[in-house]
Amino acid sequence: IYGAQVALSQGEFAKAAAGFNAAGGGVDGFLQQRVLVNEAYALEGNQQFADAASHFAQAAAAGGPYTAIAILGEARNAERAGDNAKAKAAYQKLLADFPEAPERALAEARLAALG
């Protein structure tokens, strides 16, 4: 996990994604969510937006301290992948499940932009 985190911080997105993917099977709980979120960030950095959205969705479903960030990541990447319906659903989920989230204004603005 740590080697993949270093690769991610250095912009080596393919190496980071591979590292997180390899580590994903050996962890559970909050670490599983962290691995999924970080792998999603690596995929996003590699401009694999649909795959990133899917990994963020898995991270959100896993539950834990990164759930709001994972939902926002799912929405952002679904939008970038051209799946506006999925993006809207994720932004709405963020607002419903985390009404006090600091990203609330961003989610509302993106929903308004998506119509």
PyRosetta script that sets phi, psi and omega in degrees:
from pyrosetta import init, pose_from_sequence

init()
pose = pose_from_sequence("IYGAQVALSQGEFAKAAAGFNAAGGGVDGFLQQRVLVNEAYALEGNQQFADAASHFAQAAAAGGPYTAIAILGEARNAERAGDNAKAKAAYQKLLADFPEAPERALAEARLAALG")
pose.set_psi(1, -42.9)
pose.set_omega(1, -175.3)
pose.set_phi(2, -68.0)
pose.set_psi(2, -39.2)
pose.set_omega(2, 177.4)
pose.set_phi(3, -63.1)
pose.set_psi(3, -39.1)
pose.set_omega(3, 177.7)
pose.set_phi(4, -67.4)
pose.set_psi(4, -37.2)
pose.set_omega(4, 177.9)
pose.set_phi(5, -63.2)
pose.set_psi(5, -41.1)
pose.set_omega(5, 177.5)
pose.set_phi(6, -63.1)
pose.set_psi(6, -45.3)
pose.set_omega(6, 178.8)
pose.set_phi(7, -59.6)
pose.set_psi(7, -41.6)
pose.set_omega(7, 178.5)
pose.set_phi(8, -61.7)
pose.set_psi(8, -45.5)
pose.set_omega(8, -178.1)
pose.set_phi(9, -67.1)
pose.set_psi(9, -22.4)
pose.set_omega(9, 179.2)
pose.set_phi(10, -94.4)
pose.set_psi(10, 5.4)
pose.set_omega(10, 178.2)
pose.set_phi(11, 77.7)
pose.set_psi(11, 14.1)
pose.set_omega(11, 177.1)
pose.set_phi(12, -90.3)
pose.set_psi(12, 74.7)
pose.set_omega(12, -168.2)
pose.set_phi(13, -66.2)
pose.set_psi(13, -41.3)
pose.set_omega(13, 179.6)
pose.set_phi(14, -64.4)
pose.set_psi(14, -43.2)
pose.set_omega(14, 178.5)
pose.set_phi(15, -64.0)
pose.set_psi(15, -41.4)
pose.set_omega(15, 179.3)
pose.set_phi(16, -64.6)
pose.set_psi(16, -45.4)
pose.set_omega(16, -179.6)
pose.set_phi(17, -60.1)
pose.set_psi(17, -43.2)
pose.set_omega(17, 179.0)
pose.set_phi(18, -63.4)
pose.set_psi(18, -41.3)
pose.set_omega(18, 178.9)
pose.set_phi(19, -64.8)
pose.set_psi(19, -43.8)
pose.set_omega(19, 179.0)
pose.set_phi(20, -67.6)
pose.set_psi(20, -37.8)
pose.set_omega(20, 179.2)
pose.set_phi(21, -62.5)
pose.set_psi(21, -42.9)
pose.set_omega(21, 179.4)
pose.set_phi(22, -64.6)
pose.set_psi(22, -36.1)
pose.set_omega(22, -178.0)
pose.set_phi(23, -79.3)
pose.set_psi(23, -21.8)
pose.set_omega(23, -172.4)
pose.set_phi(24, -59.1)
pose.set_psi(24, -33.3)
pose.set_omega(24, -177.5)
pose.set_phi(25, -75.2)
pose.set_psi(25, -16.7)
pose.set_omega(25, -175.0)
pose.set_phi(26, -101.8)
pose.set_psi(26, 9.5)
pose.set_omega(26, -177.7)
pose.set_phi(27, -131.2)
pose.set_psi(27, 160.2)
pose.set_omega(27, 174.3)
pose.set_phi(28, -145.3)
pose.set_psi(28, -179.4)
pose.set_omega(28, -179.5)
pose.set_phi(29, 64.2)
pose.set_psi(29, -142.0)
pose.set_omega(29, -175.5)
pose.set_phi(30, -65.0)
pose.set_psi(30, -30.5)
pose.set_omega(30, 177.9)
pose.set_phi(31, -65.9)
pose.set_psi(31, -36.6)
pose.set_omega(31, 176.6)
pose.set_phi(32, -61.7)
pose.set_psi(32, -44.0)
pose.set_omega(32, 179.4)
pose.set_phi(33, -63.6)
pose.set_psi(33, -41.7)
pose.set_omega(33, 179.6)
pose.set_phi(34, -62.6)
pose.set_psi(34, -42.8)
pose.set_omega(34, 178.6)
pose.set_phi(35, -62.5)
pose.set_psi(35, -44.8)
pose.set_omega(35, 179.7)
pose.set_phi(36, -62.5)
pose.set_psi(36, -43.0)
pose.set_omega(36, 178.9)
pose.set_phi(37, -63.0)
pose.set_psi(37, -46.7)
pose.set_omega(37, -178.1)
pose.set_phi(38, -67.8)
pose.set_psi(38, -36.6)
pose.set_omega(38, 175.5)
pose.set_phi(39, -64.9)
pose.set_psi(39, -38.4)
pose.set_omega(39, 177.2)
pose.set_phi(40, -62.6)
pose.set_psi(40, -41.7)
pose.set_omega(40, 176.2)
pose.set_phi(41, -61.0)
pose.set_psi(41, -38.7)
pose.set_omega(41, 178.5)
pose.set_phi(42, -65.5)
pose.set_psi(42, -42.4)
pose.set_omega(42, 177.5)
pose.set_phi(43, -64.3)
pose.set_psi(43, -39.4)
pose.set_omega(43, 177.3)
pose.set_phi(44, -62.6)
pose.set_psi(44, -43.2)
pose.set_omega(44, 178.4)
pose.set_phi(45, -62.6)
pose.set_psi(45, -27.3)
pose.set_omega(45, 178.1)
pose.set_phi(46, -88.8)
pose.set_psi(46, 5.1)
pose.set_omega(46, 179.8)
pose.set_phi(47, 62.3)
pose.set_psi(47, 32.7)
pose.set_omega(47, 174.1)
pose.set_phi(48, -99.7)
pose.set_psi(48, 71.4)
pose.set_omega(48, -167.4)
pose.set_phi(49, -66.7)
pose.set_psi(49, -39.6)
pose.set_omega(49, 179.5)
pose.set_phi(50, -65.3)
pose.set_psi(50, -43.2)
pose.set_omega(50, 177.9)
pose.set_phi(51, -65.3)
pose.set_psi(51, -39.6)
pose.set_omega(51, 178.2)
pose.set_phi(52, -62.3)
pose.set_psi(52, -44.3)
pose.set_omega(52, 179.0)
pose.set_phi(53, -59.0)
pose.set_psi(53, -41.5)
pose.set_omega(53, 179.6)
pose.set_phi(54, -63.9)
pose.set_psi(54, -43.1)
pose.set_omega(54, 178.9)
pose.set_phi(55, -67.1)
pose.set_psi(55, -39.9)
pose.set_omega(55, 176.0)
pose.set_phi(56, -62.5)
pose.set_psi(56, -39.7)
pose.set_omega(56, 178.6)
pose.set_phi(57, -62.9)
pose.set_psi(57, -41.6)
pose.set_omega(57, 177.2)
pose.set_phi(58, -62.8)
pose.set_psi(58, -40.1)
pose.set_omega(58, 179.5)
pose.set_phi(59, -65.3)
pose.set_psi(59, -40.6)
pose.set_omega(59, 178.6)
pose.set_phi(60, -64.0)
pose.set_psi(60, -41.6)
pose.set_omega(60, -179.3)
pose.set_phi(61, -67.7)
pose.set_psi(61, -27.9)
pose.set_omega(61, 179.8)
pose.set_phi(62, -67.5)
pose.set_psi(62, -24.1)
pose.set_omega(62, -179.1)
pose.set_phi(63, 73.9)
pose.set_psi(63, 154.2)
pose.set_omega(63, -179.9)
pose.set_phi(64, 133.9)
pose.set_psi(64, -169.3)
pose.set_omega(64, -172.6)
pose.set_phi(65, -70.7)
pose.set_psi(65, -12.9)
pose.set_omega(65, -178.3)
pose.set_phi(66, -102.9)
pose.set_psi(66, 14.9)
pose.set_omega(66, -173.5)
pose.set_phi(67, -63.1)
pose.set_psi(67, -47.2)
pose.set_omega(67, -179.0)
pose.set_phi(68, -63.0)
pose.set_psi(68, -43.5)
pose.set_omega(68, 178.7)
pose.set_phi(69, -63.2)
pose.set_psi(69, -38.1)
pose.set_omega(69, 179.3)
pose.set_phi(70, -65.8)
pose.set_psi(70, -41.6)
pose.set_omega(70, 178.3)
pose.set_phi(71, -63.5)
pose.set_psi(71, -43.6)
pose.set_omega(71, 178.2)
pose.set_phi(72, -63.0)
pose.set_psi(72, -41.5)
pose.set_omega(72, 177.5)
pose.set_phi(73, -63.1)
pose.set_psi(73, -40.1)
pose.set_omega(73, 176.6)
pose.set_phi(74, -60.3)
pose.set_psi(74, -47.0)
pose.set_omega(74, -179.0)
pose.set_phi(75, -61.7)
pose.set_psi(75, -48.7)
pose.set_omega(75, -178.2)
pose.set_phi(76, -59.4)
pose.set_psi(76, -44.6)
pose.set_omega(76, -176.9)
pose.set_phi(77, -76.3)
pose.set_psi(77, -33.7)
pose.set_omega(77, 173.8)
pose.set_phi(78, -61.8)
pose.set_psi(78, -42.4)
pose.set_omega(78, 178.0)
pose.set_phi(79, -62.4)
pose.set_psi(79, -44.6)
pose.set_omega(79, -179.7)
pose.set_phi(80, -67.1)
pose.set_psi(80, -26.7)
pose.set_omega(80, 177.5)
pose.set_phi(81, -82.9)
pose.set_psi(81, -5.2)
pose.set_omega(81, 179.0)
pose.set_phi(82, 89.4)
pose.set_psi(82, 9.3)
pose.set_omega(82, 179.2)
pose.set_phi(83, -97.9)
pose.set_psi(83, 78.0)
pose.set_omega(83, -174.2)
pose.set_phi(84, -66.2)
pose.set_psi(84, -32.0)
pose.set_omega(84, 178.7)
pose.set_phi(85, -64.6)
pose.set_psi(85, -44.1)
pose.set_omega(85, 178.4)
pose.set_phi(86, -66.2)
pose.set_psi(86, -39.3)
pose.set_omega(86, 178.2)
pose.set_phi(87, -61.6)
pose.set_psi(87, -46.9)
pose.set_omega(87, -180.0)
pose.set_phi(88, -59.9)
pose.set_psi(88, -44.8)
pose.set_omega(88, -179.2)
pose.set_phi(89, -60.6)
pose.set_psi(89, -41.0)
pose.set_omega(89, -179.7)
pose.set_phi(90, -69.4)
pose.set_psi(90, -42.7)
pose.set_omega(90, 176.9)
pose.set_phi(91, -60.3)
pose.set_psi(91, -42.1)
pose.set_omega(91, 178.8)
pose.set_phi(92, -64.8)
pose.set_psi(92, -37.9)
pose.set_omega(92, 177.9)
pose.set_phi(93, -64.3)
pose.set_psi(93, -41.4)
pose.set_omega(93, 177.8)
pose.set_phi(94, -58.8)
pose.set_psi(94, -46.3)
pose.set_omega(94, -179.1)
pose.set_phi(95, -65.4)
pose.set_psi(95, -37.9)
pose.set_omega(95, -178.8)
pose.set_phi(96, -73.5)
pose.set_psi(96, -43.3)
pose.set_omega(96, -174.2)
pose.set_phi(97, -85.0)
pose.set_psi(97, -25.4)
pose.set_omega(97, -176.5)
pose.set_phi(98, -133.9)
pose.set_psi(98, 66.1)
pose.set_omega(98, -175.0)
pose.set_phi(99, -62.9)
pose.set_psi(99, -21.0)
pose.set_omega(99, -179.7)
pose.set_phi(100, -100.2)
pose.set_psi(100, 8.7)
pose.set_omega(100, -177.4)
pose.set_phi(101, -62.0)
pose.set_psi(101, 140.5)
pose.set_omega(101, 178.0)
pose.set_phi(102, -62.1)
pose.set_psi(102, -20.3)
pose.set_omega(102, 179.6)
pose.set_phi(103, -85.8)
pose.set_psi(103, 7.1)
pose.set_omega(103, -176.9)
pose.set_phi(104, -55.6)
pose.set_psi(104, -48.7)
pose.set_omega(104, -177.8)
pose.set_phi(105, -61.9)
pose.set_psi(105, -39.5)
pose.set_omega(105, 177.8)
pose.set_phi(106, -63.2)
pose.set_psi(106, -45.9)
pose.set_omega(106, 179.6)
pose.set_phi(107, -61.6)
pose.set_psi(107, -42.4)
pose.set_omega(107, 178.4)
pose.set_phi(108, -64.3)
pose.set_psi(108, -41.2)
pose.set_omega(108, 179.0)
pose.set_phi(109, -64.5)
pose.set_psi(109, -41.2)
pose.set_omega(109, -179.3)
pose.set_phi(110, -68.5)
pose.set_psi(110, -38.6)
pose.set_omega(110, 176.4)
pose.set_phi(111, -62.0)
pose.set_psi(111, -42.5)
pose.set_omega(111, 179.2)
pose.set_phi(112, -63.9)
pose.set_psi(112, -40.8)
pose.set_omega(112, -180.0)
pose.set_phi(113, -67.0)
pose.set_psi(113, -33.4)
pose.set_omega(113, -179.5)
pose.set_phi(114, -79.9)
pose.set_psi(114, -14.4)
pose.set_omega(114, 178.1)
pose.set_phi(115, 79.2)
pose.dump_pdb("model.pdb")
